[in-house]
Amino acid sequence: MTNCCGPYVNGTELAPTAEALMRSRFSAYALGKVDYLLETLHKSKRQRGEKLQLRRSLEQTRWVHLQVLETVAGQVGDERGEVEFVAVYGLANPVSGMAGLLGQKAEPQLGQMHERSRFVFEAGRWFYVDGDQLPDYQPQRKQPCWCGSGKKFKQCHG
């Protein structure tokens, strides 16, 4: 994150494109940077109690992988942009079955959020506006597995 999204999440630079903002927001989710998530959320979409809700969500979720599938507009000089992505997550402290009975942590079950997000450029910076949830994305069997095992997807979960 230091070389890619760190300057955006830390506030020393502004994301120059919608995709850069999308990637930096994923990093902020993974690192628990609630203030950055709120700062980059369009003002028209902010709700009372959102900070607390985000904190609770981040305590329960471990974001492990981001794959950007498509970017439409959202470049320097554009006013709007869309980014389709898949974000893979697991529960932060999963306990189930026999592992739970033995007081051990279970291996997390991975889930995904497949979304087409909309962004707007206002007041010299990009903001996340909203997104449409899409059906689950099926990775190619020869792609690296999202869980970080180092195996191909087909060998791990295919």
Beta strands, then each sheet from edge to edge (+ up, - down):
strand 1: 61-73
strand 2: 80-91
strand 3: 111-122
strand 4: 125-133
sheet 1: 1+ 2- 3+ 4-
end
